[in-house]
Amino acid sequence: MAELLAIYNEHAGSAGDDARNAALRTLRDGGADVVEAPAGQKDLDEMLDACPGRDVVVLGGDGTLHVVVATLHRRGELGERTVGLVPLGTGNDFARGTKTPLDPAEAARIVLAGRPRPLDLMVDDEGGVVVNVVHLGIGAEASEQATPLKPVLGRIAYSVGALLAGVRSPGWRLRVTVDGRRLDGGRKVLMVGLGNGITIGGGTPLTPRARPDDGMADVVVSLATGPLNRLVYALHLRRGTHPTLRDVVTVRGREVTVQGEPVPVNADGELTGHVGRRRWTVVPGAWRMFA
């Protein structure tokens, strides 16, 4: 019998109690012994301490998955517990990139099947982790604009936030290096994206060729800082054709460093403030997910 710890945030995402209960019912009907752990009711470390050795099922979105994986990484338990995902968030970008079903019962059945898939993790020099995508610049600025709009507009808030940021942002002076190679050419940078997954903001394919298990980060650097160029970039970004633009650089690598003017950062859908320097390193096969 599978022994699972089901972690969810009662106040996050757009899915209601019915969807969460459908997933939990599917897990229990499939023979799993499930302990429910509403995040916020107790400290996550306390929940994990109370259920040693249990695999973890995240019933939530990218933010909840990020917190759980980051906590397991900090505790040194990523190699001991396999993680399942029932996507109940607003964007569900990591689920889309790994082809995890968005239907709660279907996703729960994948957990019951019990087939662990090794996945990569990006770890930064401050101890933070990235499960899906981290991006800096205009995309993170758009997220800042979208955050207060999400409760009312849902996924549409991302588009409104992107529009507001696109009108206002002049770009940042940043030095971007991948495995020692500089990519910015001394020009202002509009956006930097590092993808383990593919999409951000509920389906925008920032790093369309990324794979979460190839030991590499897909890196996108946009130098499209002029008003018209910003608009062209935004239109192509939504379709995933931005790598074809002349002022967009795409490479793959294992270590990425960004430094320069303080720039907003969004990791797995969560805003982490403005930074002047940050380095990310890919750790291949750092965790396992039911897939």
SENUNU-436188 format. One line per 2 residues: their letters; for each residue x, y, z of N, C-alpha, C, O. Coordinates in steps of 0.02 Angstrom, whole numbers, plus 50000, padded with zeros to 5 digits. Last residue first. Layout:
BEGIN
A> X/Y/Z/X/Y/Z/X/Y/Z/X/Y/Z ~ ... .
//
This chain:
BEGIN
AF> 50273/50503/49362/50259/50527/49294/50238/50469/49250/50224/50478/49190 ~ 50325/50564/49512/50282/50514/49481/50260/50540/49414/50231/50594/49409 .
MR> 50494/50620/49520/50423/50637/49518/50385/50579/49486/50409/50549/49438 ~ 50643/50654/49611/50601/50607/49573/50528/50628/49577/50504/50651/49628 .
WA> 50794/50752/49595/50733/50732/49628/50693/50686/49583/50708/50680/49523 ~ 50911/50770/49521/50913/50786/49592/50852/50762/49630/50855/50752/49690 .
GP> 50957/50750/49388/50924/50696/49425/50920/50707/49499/50927/50659/49537 ~ 51086/50874/49393/51048/50823/49356/51018/50770/49403/51050/50748/49451 .
VV> 51079/51033/49435/51096/50970/49469/51055/50915/49435/50994/50910/49447 ~ 51141/51182/49369/51096/51126/49359/51122/51065/49396/51181/51046/49389 .
TW> 51154/51336/49454/51188/51276/49430/51138/51219/49424/51097/51209/49469 ~ 51156/51513/49449/51117/51451/49452/51158/51394/49422/51192/51402/49372 .
RR> 51190/51663/49534/51217/51608/49493/51175/51546/49503/51159/51529/49560 ~ 51168/51839/49537/51143/51773/49556/51173/51722/49508/51180/51735/49448 .
RG> 51158/52009/49583/51199/51953/49559/51169/51888/49582/51146/51882/49639 ~ 51060/52094/49618/51114/52122/49578/51161/52069/49553/51200/52081/49507 .
VH> 50880/52074/49625/50948/52052/49641/50998/52085/49593/50982/52102/49537 ~ 50723/52092/49702/50769/52118/49652/50841/52098/49673/50859/52104/49731 .
GT> 50605/51956/49738/50638/52020/49749/50684/52039/49691/50684/52007/49639 ~ 50542/51842/49698/50592/51835/49750/50632/51899/49762/50685/51898/49791 .
LE> 50384/51782/49654/50430/51839/49652/50478/51835/49711/50456/51826/49768 ~ 50349/51627/49583/50353/51665/49645/50404/51721/49639/50461/51709/49619 .
GD> 50356/51551/49469/50295/51589/49480/50295/51631/49543/50246/51666/49557 ~ 50486/51499/49475/50428/51454/49480/50364/51491/49497/50322/51467/49535 .
AN> 50545/51653/49515/50565/51582/49514/50503/51539/49526/50473/51541/49579 ~ 50583/51807/49457/50525/51764/49469/50549/51691/49461/50569/51671/49407 .
VP> 50659/51961/49498/50667/51889/49484/50602/51853/49501/50571/51865/49553 ~ 50712/52124/49443/50663/52079/49476/50671/52008/49452/50687/51995/49394 .
VP> 50878/52184/49471/50827/52163/49423/50777/52117/49458/50797/52076/49499 ~ 51007/52300/49489/50957/52259/49523/50897/52247/49477/50869/52293/49448 .
EG> 51132/52286/49361/51082/52325/49395/51032/52279/49430/51016/52226/49405 ~ 51231/52139/49381/51224/52206/49355/51174/52246/49395/51172/52241/49456 .
QV> 51227/51967/49326/51247/52019/49373/51242/52087/49340/51248/52093/49279 ~ 51203/51796/49316/51176/51860/49296/51197/51911/49348/51187/51901/49408 .
TV> 51259/51639/49259/51269/51695/49306/51241/51759/49276/51252/51774/49217 ~ 51238/51466/49250/51218/51531/49223/51227/51584/49278/51205/51575/49334 .
ER> 51287/51308/49199/51296/51360/49250/51283/51428/49218/51312/51445/49167 ~ 51253/51227/49092/51247/51199/49159/51255/51251/49215/51232/51240/49271 .
GR> 51156/51265/48942/51216/51260/48983/51201/51235/49052/51143/51221/49069 ~ 51111/51329/48781/51099/51281/48835/51163/51275/48875/51218/51278/48847 .
VT> 51040/51481/48712/51094/51432/48720/51071/51381/48773/51020/51390/48806 ~ 50986/51618/48617/50967/51556/48652/51026/51508/48653/51057/51495/48602 .
VV> 50947/51787/48604/51001/51738/48605/50977/51677/48644/50949/51685/48699 ~ 50867/51905/48504/50858/51854/48556/50912/51801/48549/50923/51774/48495 .
DR> 50868/51988/48395/50890/52015/48460/50873/51969/48518/50866/51992/48575 ~ 50814/51912/48291/50885/51929/48290/50912/51955/48356/50970/51946/48372 .
LT> 50704/51774/48329/50718/51845/48322/50792/51860/48327/50829/51825/48362 ~ 50680/51643/48358/50698/51658/48289/50717/51732/48279/50743/51750/48226 .
PH> 50635/51633/48489/50705/51615/48475/50727/51630/48403/50787/51631/48389 ~ 50495/51668/48480/50544/51720/48494/50617/51699/48483/50658/51742/48469 .
TG> 50391/51582/48466/50435/51589/48407/50489/51642/48419/50526/51658/48372 ~ 50291/51569/48560/50350/51526/48567/50398/51530/48508/50441/51487/48500 .
RR> 50187/51655/48562/50181/51598/48517/50240/51549/48523/50239/51495/48494 ~ 50230/51748/48654/50167/51714/48667/50158/51653/48624/50127/51604/48644 .
LH> 50344/51795/48589/50350/51757/48651/50286/51717/48664/50289/51659/48683 ~ 50295/51871/48483/50328/51808/48468/50333/51764/48530/50328/51703/48526 .
LA> 50243/51979/48557/50199/51941/48513/50230/51872/48497/50195/51822/48498 ~ 50358/52025/48624/50300/52002/48662/50254/51959/48619/50230/51907/48643 .
YV> 50439/52066/48515/50460/52012/48559/50401/51983/48597/50395/51922/48603 ~ 50364/52172/48466/50376/52114/48423/50396/52054/48466/50373/51998/48454 .
LR> 50374/52258/48578/50309/52234/48555/50317/52172/48512/50280/52123/48522 ~ 50510/52282/48582/50477/52252/48640/50410/52222/48619/50392/52167/48640 .
NL> 50530/52346/48460/50560/52280/48471/50528/52244/48529/50519/52183/48528 ~ 50467/52468/48484/50440/52422/48434/50467/52352/48444/50430/52303/48437 .
PG> 50551/52517/48594/50478/52511/48599/50448/52462/48549/50408/52419/48568 ~ 50701/52418/48627/50666/52474/48595/50591/52463/48597/50569/52406/48602 .
TA> 50752/52298/48677/50734/52351/48725/50700/52411/48693/50671/52451/48729 ~ 50787/52149/48660/50738/52189/48624/50712/52246/48668/50656/52242/48694 .
LS> 50867/52050/48700/50898/52116/48698/50852/52166/48664/50874/52219/48642 ~ 50838/51908/48796/50809/51955/48749/50843/52023/48756/50848/52050/48811 .
VV> 50897/51749/48814/50913/51818/48831/50884/51864/48777/50903/51859/48719 ~ 50870/51591/48880/50846/51640/48831/50864/51710/48856/50849/51727/48913 .
VD> 50927/51428/48904/50934/51499/48923/50913/51543/48865/50934/51533/48808 ~ 50897/51275/48978/50888/51314/48917/50886/51387/48936/50846/51407/48979 .
AM> 51010/51178/49069/50961/51231/49071/50957/51263/49002/51009/51276/48971 ~ 51032/50998/49077/51049/51064/49051/50993/51113/49063/50935/51093/49068 .
GD> 50993/50868/49103/51053/50893/49135/51075/50962/49113/51131/50983/49128 ~ 50872/50826/49056/50929/50819/49011/50994/50846/49040/51045/50847/49006 .
DP> 50745/50838/49112/50786/50780/49132/50848/50771/49088/50874/50716/49083 ~ 50657/50932/49066/50672/50933/49137/50719/50877/49159/50732/50870/49219 .
RA> 50698/51027/48922/50678/50962/48949/50699/50960/49022/50753/50983/49040 ~ 50654/51160/48809/50683/51135/48872/50656/51066/48889/50599/51048/48872 .
RP> 50606/51227/48702/50641/51164/48689/50670/51133/48752/50707/51083/48749 ~ 50547/51347/48744/50505/51295/48712/50540/51228/48701/50506/51178/48691 .
TL> 50545/51446/48861/50601/51402/48839/50570/51340/48806/50568/51287/48836 ~ 50419/51509/48863/50481/51548/48866/50540/51508/48840/50582/51534/48803 .
PT> 50267/51496/48815/50326/51452/48807/50392/51491/48804/50418/51505/48750 ~ 50140/51524/48928/50185/51559/48882/50250/51520/48875/50285/51511/48925 .
GG> 50058/51463/49026/50061/51435/48959/50104/51471/48909/50106/51451/48851 ~ 50056/51532/49149/49997/51495/49127/49998/51474/49055/49945/51468/49024 .
GI> 50183/51592/49167/50123/51632/49163/50062/51597/49136/50020/51628/49104 ~ 50288/51487/49063/50277/51530/49121/50209/51562/49113/50180/51561/49059 .
TI> 50353/51326/49004/50310/51385/49003/50310/51423/49068/50329/51398/49121 ~ 50454/51223/49022/50444/51258/48959/50408/51324/48966/50430/51374/48937 .
GN> 50586/51183/49141/50522/51171/49108/50515/51217/49048/50564/51247/49026 ~ 50704/51241/49152/50705/51169/49162/50640/51142/49133/50637/51088/49103 .
GL> 50764/51389/49086/50711/51340/49088/50733/51269/49101/50776/51242/49065 ~ 50785/51553/49117/50821/51489/49124/50767/51435/49133/50730/51436/49182 .
GV> 50787/51711/49038/50749/51654/49061/50792/51591/49063/50831/51578/49017 ~ 50789/51885/49043/50830/51824/49044/50786/51768/49071/50753/51776/49122 .
ML> 50753/52037/48956/50730/51978/48993/50781/51922/48988/50813/51912/48936 ~ 50820/52148/48908/50749/52154/48924/50727/52096/48970/50688/52106/49016 .
VK> 50975/52227/48929/50938/52163/48927/50866/52175/48947/50853/52207/48998 ~ 51088/52327/48835/51037/52320/48886/50997/52256/48874/50987/52235/48817 .
RG> 51248/52252/48784/51186/52290/48772/51138/52282/48832/51146/52238/48873 ~ 51357/52171/48794/51363/52239/48820/51302/52282/48810/51303/52341/48824 .
GD> 51321/52044/48754/51356/52086/48706/51363/52159/48729/51373/52203/48687 ~ 51260/51943/48827/51225/52006/48819/51258/52054/48770/51225/52101/48747 .
LR> 51334/51825/48848/51281/51825/48798/51253/51894/48783/51223/51903/48730 ~ 51491/51748/48879/51448/51805/48889/51398/51811/48831/51416/51804/48773 .
RG> 51528/51591/48948/51520/51629/48886/51470/51686/48897/51415/51675/48921 ~ 51528/51515/49065/51585/51559/49052/51579/51602/48990/51621/51645/48979 .
DV> 51404/51453/49063/51465/51412/49060/51525/51454/49039/51567/51431/49000 ~ 51345/51604/49021/51324/51534/49024/51386/51491/49013/51416/51493/48959 .
TV> 51312/51767/49083/51360/51717/49059/51332/51647/49070/51300/51632/49121 ~ 51269/51932/49069/51240/51864/49071/51291/51815/49042/51311/51821/48984 .
RL> 51258/52081/49146/51308/52037/49115/51283/51965/49124/51276/51942/49180 ~ 51145/52216/49116/51163/52153/49148/51218/52118/49109/51223/52124/49048 .
RW> 51046/52346/49129/51115/52333/49110/51139/52272/49150/51150/52276/49211 ~ 50877/52325/49071/50927/52328/49125/50997/52315/49098/51005/52279/49049 .
GP> 50728/52410/49006/50781/52360/49007/50830/52372/49063/50826/52422/49099 ~ 50623/52496/49019/50675/52516/48972/50731/52463/48966/50776/52470/48925 .
SR> 50448/52467/49038/50516/52443/49052/50567/52465/48999/50556/52454/48940 ~ 50315/52508/49009/50356/52547/49054/50430/52529/49055/50472/52571/49072 .
VG> 50251/52421/48923/50248/52492/48908/50301/52530/48948/50329/52579/48924 ~ 50271/52298/48985/50299/52310/48919/50300/52384/48900/50345/52407/48865 .
AL> 50195/52306/49101/50268/52305/49106/50300/52322/49039/50351/52357/49037 ~ 50065/52304/49046/50087/52361/49087/50163/52364/49091/50192/52418/49085 .
LA> 50066/52178/48981/50054/52240/48943/50080/52301/48982/50113/52344/48953 ~ 50086/52091/49087/50136/52095/49034/50129/52159/48993/50178/52190/48974 .
GV> 49966/52109/49158/50030/52128/49188/50085/52136/49137/50126/52181/49141 ~ 49877/52055/49064/49871/52126/49083/49937/52150/49114/49960/52205/49099 .
SY> 49921/51922/49064/49923/51962/49002/49919/52036/49017/49954/52076/48986 ~ 49899/51883/49196/49966/51881/49169/49972/51925/49107/50022/51961/49098 .
AI> 49760/51892/49210/49801/51941/49245/49873/51942/49218/49905/51995/49217 ~ 49706/51782/49153/49708/51843/49112/49752/51896/49144/49777/51941/49110 .
RG> 49699/51688/49255/49755/51684/49208/49762/51747/49165/49817/51763/49143 ~ 49612/51798/49364/49639/51731/49352/49697/51734/49304/49741/51777/49311 .
LV> 49554/51920/49399/49559/51903/49328/49585/51833/49314/49580/51810/49257 ~ 49550/51924/49541/49492/51946/49501/49494/51918/49430/49443/51896/49403 .
PK> 49670/51876/49591/49607/51854/49622/49545/51871/49581/49494/51838/49586 ~ 49766/51943/49503/49751/51872/49496/49685/51851/49530/49648/51811/49501 .
LP> 49805/52073/49528/49747/52063/49483/49724/51990/49480/49669/51976/49457 ~ 49919/52078/49603/49857/52102/49635/49795/52090/49592/49738/52096/49616 .
TA> 50009/52016/49502/49993/51986/49567/49928/52013/49598/49886/51973/49619 ~ 50044/52087/49388/49987/52041/49385/49964/52017/49453/49906/52000/49461 .
QE> 50157/52161/49418/50096/52198/49399/50035/52153/49403/49980/52176/49419 ~ 50244/52056/49442/50231/52105/49495/50166/52143/49481/50126/52155/49526 .
SA> 50245/51998/49315/50216/51961/49371/50200/52007/49430/50149/51999/49463 ~ 50315/52097/49247/50245/52083/49229/50209/52045/49284/50151/52058/49299 .
EA> 50438/52079/49305/50404/52143/49316/50329/52135/49299/50287/52163/49333 ~ 50469/51956/49253/50458/51961/49325/50422/52026/49342/50381/52028/49388 .
GI> 50481/51997/49119/50432/51945/49137/50417/51947/49212/50359/51942/49232 ~ 50584/52092/49120/50516/52114/49105/50464/52061/49124/50408/52079/49143 .
GL> 50691/52016/49238/50677/52070/49193/50603/52081/49182/50564/52080/49230 ~ 50709/51837/49238/50727/51902/49265/50709/51956/49214/50712/51943/49154 .
HV> 50648/51676/49285/50659/51728/49236/50668/51795/49270/50640/51808/49324 ~ 50654/51502/49298/50667/51565/49332/50679/51617/49277/50714/51604/49229 .
VN> 50548/51359/49294/50581/51413/49258/50595/51471/49306/50554/51486/49348 ~ 50544/51234/49387/50518/51244/49320/50560/51295/49281/50602/51277/49240 .
VV> 50622/51233/49505/50595/51171/49479/50577/51179/49405/50592/51135/49365 ~ 50755/51303/49584/50708/51314/49530/50687/51247/49503/50728/51207/49480 .
VG> 50805/51358/49749/50799/51308/49696/50749/51332/49644/50707/51375/49657 ~ 50931/51440/49852/50865/51433/49823/50864/51381/49767/50917/51363/49741 .
GE> 51059/51463/49895/51024/51405/49922/50954/51395/49896/50920/51347/49914 ~ 51123/51560/49830/51094/51580/49894/51056/51522/49926/51023/51531/49978 .
DD> 51158/51513/49707/51212/51521/49756/51188/51549/49822/51229/51561/49867 ~ 51028/51392/49659/51066/51454/49654/51116/51461/49712/51116/51421/49759 .
VM> 50993/51251/49561/51008/51276/49629/51049/51339/49623/51099/51341/49586 ~ 50877/51162/49469/50925/51218/49467/50932/51245/49538/50882/51261/49571 .
LD> 50862/50990/49439/50845/51046/49482/50898/51100/49471/50957/51084/49464 ~ 50789/50855/49342/50842/50901/49361/50815/50956/49407/50755/50967/49412 .
LP> 50718/50695/49387/50715/50761/49357/50771/50805/49383/50796/50795/49438 ~ 50668/50526/49363/50719/50573/49388/50715/50639/49350/50711/50640/49289 .
RP> 50510/50464/49399/50552/50490/49344/50603/50538/49373/50584/50587/49405 ~ 50424/50321/49462/50465/50381/49475/50508/50399/49414/50538/50356/49383 .
RG> 50268/50265/49457/50327/50262/49414/50370/50324/49423/50354/50376/49394 ~ 50139/50242/49520/50203/50235/49556/50264/50228/49513/50308/50188/49529 .
AL> 50004/50246/49502/50042/50200/49460/50113/50191/49485/50145/50140/49473 ~ 49964/50348/49586/49950/50279/49607/49990/50229/49566/50009/50176/49591 .
VI> 49999/50458/49507/50033/50447/49571/50024/50374/49593/50072/50343/49616 ~ 49905/50440/49406/49976/50435/49389/50017/50424/49453/50065/50385/49452 .
RA> 49788/50466/49476/49800/50397/49453/49873/50387/49431/49899/50332/49438 ~ 49797/50603/49494/49803/50559/49552/49817/50487/49532/49854/50452/49566 .
AE> 49772/50647/49364/49839/50658/49393/49850/50614/49454/49905/50589/49465 ~ 49637/50610/49356/49686/50580/49311/49757/50587/49339/49796/50540/49338 .
AP> 49580/50692/49454/49577/50620/49462/49628/50585/49418/49659/50536/49438 ~ 49610/50825/49401/49635/50802/49466/49634/50726/49474/49683/50697/49499 .
DL> 49672/50864/49243/49614/50836/49278/49638/50805/49344/49683/50763/49343 ~ 49791/50891/49187/49762/50944/49228/49699/50921/49264/49676/50954/49310 .
PT> 49924/50771/49181/49854/50790/49167/49829/50844/49214/49845/50844/49274 ~ 50085/50821/49135/50044/50796/49190/49972/50817/49178/49959/50876/49165 .
KT> 50181/50862/49045/50121/50827/49020/50083/50791/49076/50053/50739/49065 ~ 50277/50944/49089/50290/50872/49100/50231/50830/49077/50229/50769/49089 .
GR> 50223/51068/49058/50286/51049/49028/50302/50975/49036/50337/50946/48994 ~ 50107/51070/49137/50101/51073/49064/50165/51047/49032/50162/51009/48984 .
AF> 50165/51070/49265/50122/51014/49244/50116/51012/49168/50120/50959/49138 ~ 50225/51195/49265/50267/51135/49268/50227/51073/49246/50254/51029/49212 .
DN> 50111/51281/49259/50160/51278/49204/50203/51215/49206/50217/51185/49154 ~ 49991/51319/49325/50008/51249/49315/50060/51238/49260/50054/51193/49219 .
GT> 49920/51440/49354/49956/51431/49291/49971/51359/49274/49965/51339/49216 ~ 49845/51411/49473/49819/51457/49423/49852/51445/49355/49818/51440/49304 .
GL> 49835/51237/49529/49854/51307/49533/49822/51349/49479/49777/51327/49443 ~ 49829/51102/49539/49769/51139/49558/49784/51214/49563/49748/51250/49599 .
PV> 49894/50953/49486/49897/51026/49473/49830/51061/49486/49782/51051/49450 ~ 49968/50846/49584/49899/50855/49559/49891/50930/49549/49883/50967/49598 .
LG> 50116/50757/49587/50086/50823/49575/50015/50815/49548/50003/50783/49497 ~ 50234/50679/49699/50180/50676/49650/50149/50745/49643/50155/50786/49688 .
VT> 50401/50635/49733/50350/50687/49734/50298/50674/49680/50315/50661/49622 ~ 50486/50521/49840/50462/50538/49773/50404/50587/49779/50363/50582/49825 .
RE> 50614/50538/49955/50542/50543/49945/50527/50560/49872/50554/50609/49846 ~ 50753/50534/49952/50717/50484/49991/50642/50482/49977/50611/50430/49985 .
GL> 50812/50639/49888/50828/50572/49864/50789/50517/49898/50791/50460/49877 ~ 50768/50745/49962/50744/50739/49893/50758/50669/49865/50721/50644/49823 .
EG> 50811/50771/50090/50765/50715/50081/50740/50707/50009/50695/50667/49997 ~ 50881/50879/50144/50919/50823/50118/50876/50761/50104/50901/50705/50107 .
RR> 50813/50992/50179/50815/50939/50228/50856/50879/50206/50867/50832/50245 ~ 50819/51065/50060/50853/51091/50120/50862/51037/50173/50912/51036/50209 .
HL> 50738/50982/49980/50808/50993/49963/50847/51017/50024/50901/50992/50038 ~ 50615/50996/50043/50646/50930/50041/50720/50936/50024/50761/50899/50052 .
TA> 50596/51133/50016/50600/51109/50085/50634/51041/50088/50677/51029/50130 ~ 50589/51135/49876/50641/51174/49911/50651/51149/49982/50707/51145/50007 .
VV> 50475/51057/49857/50539/51033/49832/50596/51070/49867/50646/51039/49885 ~ 50379/51143/49920/50389/51074/49943/50457/51048/49921/50494/51020/49961 .
VH> 50389/51262/49844/50401/51263/49916/50416/51193/49943/50461/51184/49984 ~ 50354/51215/49715/50419/51245/49728/50437/51243/49802/50492/51224/49820 .
LT> 50221/51176/49734/50272/51126/49716/50341/51152/49731/50383/51115/49757 ~ 50166/51302/49759/50165/51252/49812/50216/51197/49798/50251/51174/49843 .
GD> 50190/51364/49633/50216/51392/49695/50219/51342/49751/50269/51338/49787 ~ 50121/51286/49539/50194/51290/49537/50224/51317/49602/50278/51294/49623 .
GG> 49983/51219/49637/50015/51244/49578/50091/51247/49584/50120/51215/49627 ~ 49916/51067/49710/49922/51139/49703/49959/51158/49640/49965/51117/49594 .
LV> 49955/50947/49800/49892/50965/49770/49890/51041/49765/49866/51075/49810 ~ 50087/50841/49800/50071/50912/49802/50005/50922/49765/50000/50907/49706 .
VV> 50131/50706/49896/50089/50726/49840/50070/50799/49849/50041/50818/49900 ~ 50273/50615/49943/50235/50676/49950/50194/50688/49887/50220/50682/49831 .
DR> 50306/50463/50035/50310/50504/49975/50261/50561/49981/50212/50557/50019 ~ 50368/50446/50201/50311/50447/50155/50328/50488/50093/50360/50541/50097 .
GP> 50478/50460/50286/50479/50408/50234/50422/50410/50186/50426/50378/50133 ~ 50384/50521/50425/50449/50504/50395/50442/50450/50342/50406/50400/50351 .
CA> 50283/50621/50470/50270/50567/50422/50335/50547/50387/50341/50554/50327 ~ 50325/50720/50553/50273/50676/50579/50260/50616/50533/50229/50567/50554 .
DL> 50413/50790/50472/50440/50754/50530/50389/50703/50556/50409/50649/50577 ~ 50322/50848/50385/50369/50798/50359/50399/50758/50416/50409/50697/50409 .
ME> 50256/50937/50473/50219/50886/50437/50264/50830/50413/50248/50771/50421 ~ 50363/51018/50512/50328/50978/50562/50288/50922/50529/50286/50866/50555 .
DL> 50393/51080/50392/50443/51036/50423/50410/50991/50475/50428/50932/50480 ~ 50278/51157/50376/50292/51102/50329/50343/51054/50358/50338/50993/50349 .
DK> 50174/51193/50516/50236/51205/50481/50252/51145/50438/50243/51087/50459 ~ 49997/51189/50487/50056/51171/50525/50118/51188/50484/50113/51196/50423 .
QG> 49917/51265/50407/49889/51240/50469/49945/51219/50516/49941/51230/50577 ~ 50002/51288/50303/49978/51345/50340/49946/51325/50406/49948/51362/50455 .
AP> 49944/51155/50206/49998/51202/50220/49970/51265/50252/49919/51291/50229 ~ 49864/51016/50263/49852/51083/50236/49908/51130/50256/49918/51144/50315 .
AE> 49888/50860/50238/49928/50911/50272/49915/50979/50240/49952/50999/50195 ~ 49827/50696/50258/49818/50763/50231/49856/50814/50273/49857/50810/50334 .
VV> 49887/50540/50216/49883/50588/50271/49879/50658/50241/49922/50677/50202 ~ 49829/50393/50144/49843/50464/50133/49834/50503/50198/49782/50500/50231 .
DA> 49864/50248/50073/49854/50274/50141/49876/50347/50139/49936/50361/50132 ~ 49782/50192/49924/49836/50230/49957/49815/50250/50028/49757/50267/50040 .
GG> 49684/50129/49849/49718/50090/49900/49773/50127/49937/49808/50097/49978 ~ 49606/50202/49765/49658/50161/49734/49701/50124/49784/49749/50090/49765 .
DR> 49532/50277/49850/49498/50221/49817/49548/50175/49783/49534/50115/49773 ~ 49632/50371/49881/49609/50323/49933/49573/50264/49902/49581/50207/49924 .
LT> 49645/50439/49758/49703/50408/49791/49681/50355/49841/49710/50300/49843 ~ 49514/50484/49737/49545/50437/49689/49604/50402/49721/49613/50341/49711 .
RL> 49501/50571/49846/49457/50513/49841/49486/50461/49794/49485/50401/49808 ~ 49594/50669/49811/49604/50630/49872/49562/50566/49871/49584/50514/49893 .
AA> 49533/50719/49694/49599/50688/49691/49611/50644/49752/49636/50588/49745 ~ 49413/50768/49746/49411/50717/49693/49478/50681/49689/49480/50620/49681 .
NR> 49458/50867/49832/49426/50807/49860/49422/50751/49809/49427/50692/49827 ~ 49505/50960/49739/49551/50929/49786/49522/50865/49815/49557/50815/49821 .
AD> 49384/50992/49675/49439/50964/49637/49489/50928/49683/49512/50873/49668 ~ 49309/51045/49783/49285/50988/49745/49341/50953/49707/49346/50891/49707 .
DG> 49373/51160/49829/49375/51100/49869/49355/51039/49830/49381/50984/49843 ~ 49444/51233/49677/49406/51231/49739/49413/51166/49776/49452/51122/49757 .
AS> 49579/51322/49600/49539/51262/49607/49504/51261/49675/49531/51286/49724 ~ 49664/51426/49594/49596/51440/49575/49551/51379/49582/49490/51384/49571 .
GA> 49790/51467/49724/49765/51439/49661/49691/51453/49650/49658/51486/49691 ~ 49777/51452/49905/49813/51467/49843/49778/51437/49783/49741/51388/49789 .
HE> 49728/51415/50028/49714/51484/50007/49748/51502/49941/49748/51561/49922 ~ 49766/51288/50061/49694/51301/50057/49679/51370/50028/49622/51382/50006 .
NY> 49885/51198/49989/49876/51264/50017/49803/51283/50008/49780/51293/49952 ~ 49936/51030/50029/49901/51080/49988/49894/51145/50027/49896/51146/50088 .
IA> 50000/50868/50024/50011/50937/50046/49974/50985/50000/49981/50980/49939 ~ 49989/50709/50080/49958/50755/50031/49961/50826/50058/49930/50842/50108 .
LL> 50092/50579/50090/50078/50640/50126/50053/50691/50076/50091/50713/50033 ~ 50062/50402/50077/50071/50468/50047/50055/50524/50096/50011/50517/50139 .
EA> 50101/50242/50043/50092/50287/50099/50111/50357/50076/50169/50370/50059 ~ 50028/50109/49954/50066/50172/49951/50050/50215/50012/49991/50223/50030 .
M> 50042/49940/50000/50000/50000/50000/50044/50062/50000/50090/50068/50040 .
//
